[in-house]
Amino acid sequence: MTDDSWSISDLPPSWTRVARDALFVAGVIFCAALFGILTRPVGFLAAFWPANAVLLGIMIRSPRLASFSGWTGAFAGYVAADLVTGGSFGLTLWMTCANMAEAAVGYLLFRRISVDHQRLRWPQSFMLLFAVCCSAAAAGAFIGAGAASLAFGRDFAIGLEYWFGTELANAIVVLPVILTAPRPRDIPWPRRIFATVEGTRDVMPVAALAVSILLGNVIEGPGSFAFPVPALLWCAVSYSLFTTAVLTLIFSMWGMVIVTGSFATLPAHIDLLTWGKSIRLALALIALAPLTVASVTTTRNELLKRLQDSVDHDALTRALTRSTFIERSERLLETDAAGLGYAAVLMLDVDRFKSVNDRHGHAGGDAALVAFAGSVTEALRKEDLFGRLGGEEFAVFFPDTMREVAAAIAENIRRTVEERLVDVGNGNCIPITVSGGLAFQTDTARPSLDALLAQADTALYRAKADGRNRIVVFTTACLAKVGTGEGTST
C-alpha cells in the first residue's frame, strides 16, 4: 500500500521557496488588509489602511520577495481579505489593482535610491521618503479614484483627493517602522523595545505621550489630535529612530481612528470625505516632524560616538590611546571600593620591532602591531584595559586581580604572541615575540598609577636585558622572572 499524500516539501527546492514566499506575503497582506477593513467605523471608510505600506516595506527590506510569486501572493491576500468581509468581486478587483499599483510604483522608485536612504539613516532620507510616498499614493489614487463613483457616489476628483491623502498618511507613518526595524538577531532579547533608546531609557517622554493622548480623548475639538506633538518631539530627542517611528505610528493610528470615529457626530452639512482627507494629511505632515528630529538626533549621536571612539582608541591597533588608558586606569584605581589593593599593571614591548620595520617596511611593522594587539585582546578579560602608550610599547591594567591571575594572563599573552605568525606582505610570514614587566599594587602600599607604570617599566627593561621574550615581575625585594621562552621560572 502506497502513501499518496502530498505536501509542499515534495516540491523541488526552488519551487518550495517560491511557494513559501507567496504564502508568506499573502498571509501578511491578508492580515494587514483585514485589520484595515475592520477599522471602518461608519461602514465604508477605513480609518487606517496599512496593507499597501506593509507590502512596500517588506519588498524593500527583502528584495527576494519582490518576485512574481511575491506579488501574486500579495494580490491573493488583498482579494481574500475583502471577499471574506463581504466585498463585491468587481469592486474588490478594482481596488486591489489600485493597491498593487501603489506598492509597485513605490518599490520601483525606492530601488533608485541608496540603501542608506532606504533605511532612513540620514535626515534628508525623509524628504525622499515623502517624495516616493507622494508618487506611490498618486499612482494608486488615479486607479482607485473611480471606486468613489461606484461605492460612495462621489465624482472622480473627490475620490482622487481622498485616496491620495489617505494613502500618503498611511505610508508615511507605517514605512519608517518597517524600514528602521532592527533584525531579530540584533535585538537584545528579552529587553523591552526601549533597549534601543539612544543615550537614555527614561520613560518620561513616552509617559508624557500617553497623557497627551488621553487629554486628546477628553478635550473635544478638531485640534485635539495635535496635543501629543510636544511629547512626540521629546520622544524624538530621547529615543532611537525606530522607537520614535513606533510611537509616531501609535499616535497616528489613534488620530485616524479617533477622528474618523467622530464622523457620526459631525453636523449633516460637513462632507465626510473632505473632513477625513484634511485630517489624514495633517497627521502625515505632523508625523514627519518627530521622525526627522529623531533622524537628526540619531545621526548626531552616531557622529559623536565615532568621534569619541577615535579619541579613545588607537586607529591602527584599536587599543586605548595613552590618555584614555591612563584616565580609565586611574579611575579604577581610585574607586577600589573594597580597598583590597589587588590591581596590577603590565608593560609590553614588541621585541626587535625596529628590525621588522627595517626589513619589511612600515606596512610590515603595522601588520606586526595589529597581529600583536589582536593576540593581547584575545587573552584579556572583559574588565581589563589595554592601551598603546606609544610606538611598540603597550600597557595592560588589571583591576581587582590577584597576583597569580595577572601573572597567568601575562604569560598567556607572551605565549600567544610567540605562537602567532604575522603576514607582513608578499607572502612573508614572520614570528614576533614580546617582553613584559608586571607590577602589583600591594595590600600595605597603594602606589599611584604612575608609580605602578614606573615599576612595570623597570621590570620590562630587566626582561629585555635578560634576553627578551619573557615576563618579569617587579617586587620591592628583587626582580623575579615569571616566564621565559622555554617555560616559567622563578
SEKE-93177 format. One record per residue (C-alpha): residue number from 1; x, y, z negated. Coordinates in pm, whole numbers, plus 50000, padded with zeros to 5 digits. Layout:
REM residues N
+-----+-------+-------+-------+
| seq |     x |     y |     z |
+-----+-------+-------+-------+
| NUM |     X |     Y |     Z |
...
+-----+-------+-------+-------+
This chain:
REM residues 490
+-----+-------+-------+-------+
| seq |     x |     y |     z |
+-----+-------+-------+-------+
|   1 | 50000 | 50000 | 50000 |
|   2 | 50147 | 50334 | 50102 |
|   3 | 50107 | 50670 | 49936 |
|   4 | 49966 | 50914 | 50194 |
|   5 | 49961 | 51212 | 49955 |
|   6 | 50138 | 51524 | 50077 |
|   7 | 50291 | 51823 | 49903 |
|   8 | 50474 | 52138 | 50006 |
|   9 | 50803 | 51975 | 49906 |
|  10 | 50765 | 51734 | 50200 |
|  11 | 50828 | 52019 | 50444 |
|  12 | 51178 | 52089 | 50580 |
|  13 | 51376 | 52325 | 50350 |
|  14 | 51333 | 52626 | 50582 |
|  15 | 50959 | 52565 | 50610 |
|  16 | 50933 | 52522 | 50235 |
|  17 | 51098 | 52858 | 50179 |
|  18 | 50868 | 53025 | 50431 |
|  19 | 50559 | 52871 | 50269 |
|  20 | 50671 | 52975 | 49922 |
|  21 | 50742 | 53332 | 50035 |
|  22 | 50397 | 53355 | 50193 |
|  23 | 50225 | 53216 | 49884 |
|  24 | 50421 | 53446 | 49653 |
|  25 | 50337 | 53762 | 49849 |
|  26 | 49974 | 53651 | 49890 |
|  27 | 49942 | 53593 | 49515 |
|  28 | 50098 | 53925 | 49419 |
|  29 | 49885 | 54125 | 49664 |
|  30 | 49570 | 53936 | 49569 |
|  31 | 49618 | 54026 | 49201 |
|  32 | 49710 | 54389 | 49276 |
|  33 | 49416 | 54435 | 49514 |
|  34 | 49176 | 54265 | 49274 |
|  35 | 49292 | 54499 | 48998 |
|  36 | 49221 | 54798 | 49222 |
|  37 | 48878 | 54668 | 49318 |
|  38 | 48786 | 54619 | 48953 |
|  39 | 48862 | 54987 | 48879 |
|  40 | 48562 | 55106 | 49080 |
|  41 | 48359 | 55272 | 48803 |
|  42 | 48086 | 55406 | 49030 |
|  43 | 48060 | 55115 | 49268 |
|  44 | 48264 | 55223 | 49569 |
|  45 | 48566 | 55433 | 49462 |
|  46 | 48878 | 55252 | 49339 |
|  47 | 49018 | 55462 | 49057 |
|  48 | 49362 | 55308 | 49104 |
|  49 | 49481 | 55106 | 49405 |
|  50 | 49838 | 54974 | 49350 |
|  51 | 49840 | 54699 | 49613 |
|  52 | 49994 | 54896 | 49902 |
|  53 | 50273 | 55040 | 49689 |
|  54 | 50340 | 54698 | 49533 |
|  55 | 50369 | 54540 | 49878 |
|  56 | 50607 | 54812 | 49996 |
|  57 | 50812 | 54785 | 49676 |
|  58 | 50865 | 54409 | 49688 |
|  59 | 50957 | 54427 | 50057 |
|  60 | 51223 | 54690 | 49981 |
|  61 | 51362 | 54506 | 49678 |
|  62 | 51356 | 54168 | 49856 |
|  63 | 51404 | 54222 | 50232 |
|  64 | 51386 | 53844 | 50279 |
|  65 | 51011 | 53870 | 50213 |
|  66 | 50969 | 54122 | 50496 |
|  67 | 50923 | 53840 | 50744 |
|  68 | 50630 | 53712 | 50944 |
|  69 | 50537 | 53477 | 50660 |
|  70 | 50556 | 53757 | 50402 |
|  71 | 50336 | 53995 | 50600 |
|  72 | 50094 | 53711 | 50676 |
|  73 | 50071 | 53630 | 50307 |
|  74 | 50002 | 53995 | 50228 |
|  75 | 49721 | 54006 | 50485 |
|  76 | 49567 | 53694 | 50334 |
|  77 | 49592 | 53842 | 49983 |
|  78 | 49411 | 54161 | 50082 |
|  79 | 49133 | 53975 | 50262 |
|  80 | 49084 | 53719 | 49985 |
|  81 | 49060 | 53983 | 49710 |
|  82 | 48796 | 54182 | 49899 |
|  83 | 48589 | 53883 | 50006 |
|  84 | 48573 | 53723 | 49660 |
|  85 | 48434 | 54052 | 49523 |
|  86 | 48157 | 54073 | 49780 |
|  87 | 48313 | 54282 | 50057 |
|  88 | 48181 | 54257 | 50412 |
|  89 | 48412 | 54078 | 50654 |
|  90 | 48427 | 54354 | 50917 |
|  91 | 48497 | 54634 | 50671 |
|  92 | 48747 | 54413 | 50491 |
|  93 | 48949 | 54357 | 50809 |
|  94 | 48942 | 54727 | 50891 |
|  95 | 49068 | 54838 | 50551 |
|  96 | 49324 | 54557 | 50539 |
|  97 | 49474 | 54672 | 50868 |
|  98 | 49500 | 55024 | 50724 |
|  99 | 49668 | 54893 | 50408 |
| 100 | 49914 | 54684 | 50609 |
| 101 | 49996 | 54977 | 50838 |
| 102 | 50077 | 55195 | 50539 |
| 103 | 50316 | 54939 | 50391 |
| 104 | 50478 | 54866 | 50729 |
| 105 | 50546 | 55233 | 50809 |
| 106 | 50687 | 55288 | 50461 |
| 107 | 50913 | 54984 | 50496 |
| 108 | 51046 | 55093 | 50836 |
| 109 | 51125 | 55441 | 50701 |
| 110 | 51287 | 55312 | 50381 |
| 111 | 51518 | 55092 | 50586 |
| 112 | 51670 | 55403 | 50743 |
| 113 | 51795 | 55547 | 50414 |
| 114 | 52083 | 55426 | 50196 |
| 115 | 52046 | 55167 | 49923 |
| 116 | 52128 | 55430 | 49660 |
| 117 | 51832 | 55639 | 49774 |
| 118 | 51613 | 55327 | 49794 |
| 119 | 51692 | 55263 | 49427 |
| 120 | 51629 | 55632 | 49343 |
| 121 | 51979 | 55675 | 49199 |
| 122 | 52008 | 56044 | 49290 |
| 123 | 51776 | 56339 | 49220 |
| 124 | 51745 | 56403 | 49595 |
| 125 | 51606 | 56050 | 49631 |
| 126 | 51268 | 56165 | 49504 |
| 127 | 51234 | 56415 | 49785 |
| 128 | 51299 | 56133 | 50030 |
| 129 | 51053 | 55916 | 49838 |
| 130 | 50792 | 56190 | 49867 |
| 131 | 50851 | 56224 | 50243 |
| 132 | 50830 | 55848 | 50301 |
| 133 | 50514 | 55820 | 50089 |
| 134 | 50352 | 56106 | 50281 |
| 135 | 50429 | 55939 | 50615 |
| 136 | 50310 | 55598 | 50499 |
| 137 | 49991 | 55739 | 50346 |
| 138 | 49919 | 55932 | 50667 |
| 139 | 49959 | 55616 | 50877 |
| 140 | 49716 | 55427 | 50657 |
| 141 | 49475 | 55719 | 50644 |
| 142 | 49447 | 55751 | 51023 |
| 143 | 49343 | 55387 | 51048 |
| 144 | 49133 | 55366 | 50734 |
| 145 | 48952 | 55701 | 50752 |
| 146 | 48689 | 55556 | 50978 |
| 147 | 48577 | 55339 | 50689 |
| 148 | 48443 | 55655 | 50526 |
| 149 | 48182 | 55681 | 50802 |
| 150 | 48074 | 55320 | 50765 |
| 151 | 48084 | 55277 | 50391 |
| 152 | 48032 | 55625 | 50249 |
| 153 | 47854 | 55816 | 50522 |
| 154 | 48133 | 56075 | 50546 |
| 155 | 48299 | 56222 | 50853 |
| 156 | 48649 | 56129 | 50969 |
| 157 | 48825 | 56442 | 50834 |
| 158 | 48696 | 56392 | 50479 |
| 159 | 48788 | 56024 | 50486 |
| 160 | 49135 | 56110 | 50616 |
| 161 | 49196 | 56360 | 50337 |
| 162 | 49068 | 56128 | 50067 |
| 163 | 49263 | 55822 | 50184 |
| 164 | 49584 | 56023 | 50225 |
| 165 | 49562 | 56185 | 49881 |
| 166 | 49473 | 55860 | 49707 |
| 167 | 49749 | 55653 | 49866 |
| 168 | 50009 | 55926 | 49821 |
| 169 | 49932 | 55937 | 49448 |
| 170 | 49936 | 55558 | 49415 |
| 171 | 50269 | 55525 | 49596 |
| 172 | 50446 | 55800 | 49402 |
| 173 | 50357 | 55653 | 49062 |
| 174 | 50394 | 55280 | 49143 |
| 175 | 50702 | 55267 | 49369 |
| 176 | 50950 | 55417 | 49119 |
| 177 | 50871 | 55142 | 48869 |
| 178 | 50943 | 54869 | 49125 |
| 179 | 51247 | 55036 | 49282 |
| 180 | 51420 | 55112 | 48949 |
| 181 | 51323 | 54794 | 48763 |
| 182 | 51629 | 54604 | 48633 |
| 183 | 51672 | 54248 | 48747 |
| 184 | 51566 | 53988 | 48487 |
| 185 | 51927 | 53880 | 48427 |
| 186 | 52023 | 54241 | 48348 |
| 187 | 51758 | 54285 | 48079 |
| 188 | 51896 | 54221 | 47726 |
| 189 | 51615 | 53991 | 47616 |
| 190 | 51438 | 53981 | 47377 |
| 191 | 51485 | 54352 | 47320 |
| 192 | 51199 | 54587 | 47383 |
| 193 | 51171 | 54781 | 47705 |
| 194 | 51324 | 55077 | 47526 |
| 195 | 51656 | 54893 | 47517 |
| 196 | 51710 | 55075 | 47848 |
| 197 | 51689 | 55413 | 47675 |
| 198 | 51989 | 55631 | 47762 |
| 199 | 52151 | 55776 | 47453 |
| 200 | 51868 | 55725 | 47206 |
| 201 | 51600 | 55480 | 47101 |
| 202 | 51391 | 55744 | 46932 |
| 203 | 51022 | 55660 | 46959 |
| 204 | 50910 | 56017 | 46902 |
| 205 | 50879 | 56107 | 47274 |
| 206 | 50657 | 55809 | 47353 |
| 207 | 50456 | 55872 | 47036 |
| 208 | 50402 | 56231 | 47149 |
| 209 | 50287 | 56099 | 47487 |
| 210 | 50034 | 55868 | 47321 |
| 211 | 49899 | 56151 | 47104 |
| 212 | 49867 | 56387 | 47401 |
| 213 | 49678 | 56123 | 47599 |
| 214 | 49437 | 56080 | 47307 |
| 215 | 49387 | 56456 | 47297 |
| 216 | 49311 | 56449 | 47667 |
| 217 | 49034 | 56198 | 47597 |
| 218 | 48887 | 56410 | 47320 |
| 219 | 48911 | 56755 | 47478 |
| 220 | 48692 | 56782 | 47784 |
| 221 | 48770 | 56979 | 48096 |
| 222 | 48938 | 56929 | 48435 |
| 223 | 49277 | 57035 | 48299 |
| 224 | 49288 | 56780 | 48017 |
| 225 | 49491 | 56536 | 48227 |
| 226 | 49783 | 56784 | 48216 |
| 227 | 49809 | 56773 | 47836 |
| 228 | 50071 | 56490 | 47838 |
| 229 | 50310 | 56677 | 48072 |
| 230 | 50534 | 56824 | 47796 |
| 231 | 50558 | 56481 | 47632 |
| 232 | 50644 | 56324 | 47969 |
| 233 | 50928 | 56572 | 48015 |
| 234 | 51051 | 56488 | 47664 |
| 235 | 51050 | 56121 | 47762 |
| 236 | 51238 | 56204 | 48082 |
| 237 | 51531 | 56358 | 47895 |
| 238 | 51532 | 56085 | 47627 |
| 239 | 51480 | 55760 | 47816 |
| 240 | 51616 | 55585 | 48122 |
| 241 | 51470 | 55637 | 48467 |
| 242 | 51294 | 55301 | 48464 |
| 243 | 51137 | 55362 | 48124 |
| 244 | 51025 | 55708 | 48233 |
| 245 | 50878 | 55560 | 48551 |
| 246 | 50678 | 55308 | 48345 |
| 247 | 50545 | 55582 | 48114 |
| 248 | 50461 | 55804 | 48411 |
| 249 | 50270 | 55514 | 48568 |
| 250 | 50071 | 55465 | 48246 |
| 251 | 49992 | 55837 | 48233 |
| 252 | 49884 | 55842 | 48599 |
| 253 | 49667 | 55532 | 48561 |
| 254 | 49500 | 55694 | 48262 |
| 255 | 49444 | 56014 | 48457 |
| 256 | 49297 | 55837 | 48759 |
| 257 | 49070 | 55610 | 48558 |
| 258 | 48953 | 55875 | 48311 |
| 259 | 48891 | 56143 | 48573 |
| 260 | 48719 | 55902 | 48811 |
| 261 | 48511 | 55772 | 48524 |
| 262 | 48382 | 56123 | 48468 |
| 263 | 48230 | 56132 | 48818 |
| 264 | 47898 | 56006 | 48683 |
| 265 | 47870 | 56313 | 48459 |
| 266 | 47952 | 56571 | 48726 |
| 267 | 47679 | 56808 | 48848 |
| 268 | 47495 | 56696 | 49158 |
| 269 | 47640 | 56972 | 49378 |
| 270 | 48002 | 56851 | 49318 |
| 271 | 48140 | 56643 | 49607 |
| 272 | 48295 | 56329 | 49456 |
| 273 | 48544 | 56264 | 49735 |
| 274 | 48673 | 56623 | 49728 |
| 275 | 48697 | 56617 | 49349 |
| 276 | 48878 | 56283 | 49347 |
| 277 | 49119 | 56386 | 49623 |
| 278 | 49217 | 56701 | 49436 |
| 279 | 49274 | 56522 | 49105 |
| 280 | 49483 | 56245 | 49261 |
| 281 | 49706 | 56489 | 49447 |
| 282 | 49756 | 56685 | 49126 |
| 283 | 49856 | 56367 | 48941 |
| 284 | 50100 | 56272 | 49217 |
| 285 | 50272 | 56610 | 49208 |
| 286 | 50281 | 56611 | 48827 |
| 287 | 50443 | 56264 | 48833 |
| 288 | 50731 | 56397 | 49043 |
| 289 | 50840 | 56633 | 48763 |
| 290 | 50932 | 56381 | 48488 |
| 291 | 51071 | 56136 | 48744 |
| 292 | 51304 | 56399 | 48890 |
| 293 | 51410 | 56517 | 48544 |
| 294 | 51481 | 56157 | 48442 |
| 295 | 51687 | 56108 | 48757 |
| 296 | 51890 | 56422 | 48686 |
| 297 | 51941 | 56312 | 48326 |
| 298 | 52045 | 55960 | 48430 |
| 299 | 52290 | 56095 | 48689 |
| 300 | 52437 | 56334 | 48435 |
| 301 | 52473 | 56059 | 48175 |
| 302 | 52643 | 55829 | 48424 |
| 303 | 52887 | 56102 | 48527 |
| 304 | 52963 | 56182 | 48163 |
| 305 | 53013 | 55812 | 48093 |
| 306 | 53254 | 55780 | 48384 |
| 307 | 53438 | 56093 | 48273 |
| 308 | 53466 | 55965 | 47917 |
| 309 | 53582 | 55628 | 48046 |
| 310 | 53857 | 55795 | 48248 |
| 311 | 53965 | 55982 | 47934 |
| 312 | 53959 | 55674 | 47712 |
| 313 | 54115 | 55417 | 47946 |
| 314 | 54433 | 55396 | 48147 |
| 315 | 54340 | 55391 | 48516 |
| 316 | 54582 | 55110 | 48605 |
| 317 | 54563 | 54861 | 48318 |
| 318 | 54224 | 54956 | 48165 |
| 319 | 54394 | 54965 | 47824 |
| 320 | 54308 | 55255 | 47595 |
| 321 | 54502 | 55572 | 47653 |
| 322 | 54755 | 55673 | 47389 |
| 323 | 54538 | 55946 | 47236 |
| 324 | 54225 | 55729 | 47226 |
| 325 | 54414 | 55432 | 47082 |
| 326 | 54565 | 55643 | 46803 |
| 327 | 54235 | 55818 | 46728 |
| 328 | 54033 | 55495 | 46702 |
| 329 | 54305 | 55311 | 46510 |
| 330 | 54335 | 55592 | 46254 |
| 331 | 53960 | 55595 | 46213 |
| 332 | 53954 | 55222 | 46142 |
| 333 | 54249 | 55252 | 45906 |
| 334 | 54083 | 55531 | 45709 |
| 335 | 53740 | 55366 | 45690 |
| 336 | 53857 | 55038 | 45542 |
| 337 | 53553 | 55007 | 45316 |
| 338 | 53681 | 54702 | 45128 |
| 339 | 54023 | 54856 | 45074 |
| 340 | 54189 | 54518 | 45129 |
| 341 | 54470 | 54655 | 45343 |
| 342 | 54480 | 54375 | 45598 |
| 343 | 54538 | 54584 | 45910 |
| 344 | 54824 | 54507 | 46147 |
| 345 | 54994 | 54679 | 46441 |
| 346 | 55170 | 54502 | 46728 |
| 347 | 55405 | 54686 | 46963 |
| 348 | 55459 | 54518 | 47302 |
| 349 | 55711 | 54589 | 47576 |
| 350 | 55738 | 54410 | 47913 |
| 351 | 56088 | 54264 | 47935 |
| 352 | 56323 | 54396 | 48206 |
| 353 | 56042 | 54593 | 48366 |
| 354 | 56286 | 54829 | 48541 |
| 355 | 56434 | 54538 | 48734 |
| 356 | 56083 | 54440 | 48850 |
| 357 | 56035 | 54791 | 48987 |
| 358 | 56380 | 54793 | 49147 |
| 359 | 56339 | 54454 | 49319 |
| 360 | 55968 | 54467 | 49416 |
| 361 | 55887 | 54837 | 49425 |
| 362 | 55635 | 55032 | 49224 |
| 363 | 55347 | 54829 | 49370 |
| 364 | 55507 | 54515 | 49230 |
| 365 | 55560 | 54687 | 48895 |
| 366 | 55197 | 54793 | 48887 |
| 367 | 55090 | 54434 | 48964 |
| 368 | 55305 | 54313 | 48674 |
| 369 | 55148 | 54564 | 48434 |
| 370 | 54796 | 54472 | 48547 |
| 371 | 54866 | 54100 | 48501 |
| 372 | 55025 | 54163 | 48162 |
| 373 | 54730 | 54373 | 48044 |
| 374 | 54488 | 54106 | 48161 |
| 375 | 54673 | 53839 | 47962 |
| 376 | 54669 | 54054 | 47649 |
| 377 | 54299 | 54134 | 47681 |
| 378 | 54212 | 53766 | 47719 |
| 379 | 54398 | 53680 | 47398 |
| 380 | 54244 | 53954 | 47182 |
| 381 | 53925 | 53955 | 46982 |
| 382 | 53639 | 54194 | 47046 |
| 383 | 53727 | 54414 | 46748 |
| 384 | 54097 | 54452 | 46834 |
| 385 | 54223 | 54772 | 47000 |
| 386 | 54465 | 54755 | 47293 |
| 387 | 54634 | 55071 | 47418 |
| 388 | 54904 | 55184 | 47657 |
| 389 | 55146 | 55420 | 47483 |
| 390 | 55350 | 55494 | 47793 |
| 391 | 55527 | 55319 | 48079 |
| 392 | 55558 | 54948 | 47999 |
| 393 | 55503 | 54999 | 47625 |
| 394 | 55172 | 54891 | 47472 |
| 395 | 55025 | 54851 | 47124 |
| 396 | 54754 | 54645 | 46957 |
| 397 | 54572 | 54736 | 46636 |
| 398 | 54420 | 54450 | 46437 |
| 399 | 54157 | 54576 | 46187 |
| 400 | 54081 | 54370 | 45876 |
| 401 | 54315 | 54093 | 45986 |
| 402 | 54518 | 53857 | 45768 |
| 403 | 54890 | 53816 | 45838 |
| 404 | 54857 | 53462 | 45966 |
| 405 | 54581 | 53553 | 46209 |
| 406 | 54764 | 53856 | 46351 |
| 407 | 55085 | 53654 | 46388 |
| 408 | 54899 | 53375 | 46567 |
| 409 | 54733 | 53618 | 46811 |
| 410 | 55067 | 53789 | 46878 |
| 411 | 55234 | 53458 | 46953 |
| 412 | 54942 | 53359 | 47176 |
| 413 | 54988 | 53683 | 47372 |
| 414 | 55360 | 53613 | 47419 |
| 415 | 55298 | 53258 | 47534 |
| 416 | 55011 | 53356 | 47770 |
| 417 | 55221 | 53625 | 47937 |
| 418 | 55514 | 53385 | 47975 |
| 419 | 55299 | 53118 | 48143 |
| 420 | 55139 | 53353 | 48393 |
| 421 | 55292 | 53414 | 48736 |
| 422 | 55248 | 53760 | 48884 |
| 423 | 55177 | 53811 | 49253 |
| 424 | 55390 | 54113 | 49347 |
| 425 | 55301 | 54103 | 49715 |
| 426 | 55440 | 53947 | 50031 |
| 427 | 55373 | 53603 | 49887 |
| 428 | 55616 | 53653 | 49598 |
| 429 | 55512 | 53532 | 49253 |
| 430 | 55739 | 53608 | 48960 |
| 431 | 55729 | 53526 | 48588 |
| 432 | 55737 | 53801 | 48326 |
| 433 | 55787 | 53794 | 47951 |
| 434 | 55709 | 54031 | 47667 |
| 435 | 55872 | 54122 | 47340 |
| 436 | 55678 | 54237 | 47040 |
| 437 | 55714 | 54385 | 46695 |
| 438 | 55449 | 54322 | 46430 |
| 439 | 55389 | 54535 | 46120 |
| 440 | 55135 | 54479 | 45842 |
| 441 | 54953 | 54701 | 45601 |
| 442 | 55021 | 54552 | 45259 |
| 443 | 54787 | 54532 | 44961 |
| 444 | 55005 | 54750 | 44746 |
| 445 | 55109 | 55009 | 45004 |
| 446 | 54880 | 55174 | 45254 |
| 447 | 55104 | 55341 | 45513 |
| 448 | 54970 | 55571 | 45780 |
| 449 | 54926 | 55459 | 46138 |
| 450 | 55242 | 55649 | 46234 |
| 451 | 55434 | 55452 | 45972 |
| 452 | 55293 | 55120 | 46095 |
| 453 | 55379 | 55209 | 46455 |
| 454 | 55733 | 55305 | 46350 |
| 455 | 55776 | 54975 | 46164 |
| 456 | 55639 | 54776 | 46457 |
| 457 | 55869 | 54967 | 46693 |
| 458 | 56170 | 54881 | 46474 |
| 459 | 56071 | 54515 | 46488 |
| 460 | 56027 | 54542 | 46865 |
| 461 | 56384 | 54669 | 46907 |
| 462 | 56506 | 54376 | 46698 |
| 463 | 56314 | 54137 | 46928 |
| 464 | 56485 | 54297 | 47230 |
| 465 | 56825 | 54269 | 47064 |
| 466 | 56772 | 53903 | 46975 |
| 467 | 56719 | 53804 | 47340 |
| 468 | 56364 | 53917 | 47429 |
| 469 | 56054 | 53701 | 47484 |
| 470 | 55978 | 53679 | 47115 |
| 471 | 55770 | 53836 | 46838 |
| 472 | 55947 | 53977 | 46533 |
| 473 | 55762 | 54079 | 46219 |
| 474 | 55867 | 54374 | 46007 |
| 475 | 55893 | 54333 | 45630 |
| 476 | 56046 | 54556 | 45366 |
| 477 | 56296 | 54284 | 45280 |
| 478 | 56404 | 54167 | 45622 |
| 479 | 56316 | 54130 | 45989 |
| 480 | 56198 | 53774 | 46032 |
| 481 | 56147 | 53602 | 46364 |
| 482 | 55794 | 53479 | 46411 |
| 483 | 55811 | 53347 | 46771 |
| 484 | 56077 | 53269 | 47031 |
| 485 | 56074 | 53148 | 47388 |
| 486 | 56135 | 52794 | 47260 |
| 487 | 55874 | 52799 | 46985 |
| 488 | 55809 | 52955 | 46645 |
| 489 | 56076 | 53002 | 46379 |
| 490 | 56109 | 53187 | 46054 |
+-----+-------+-------+-------+
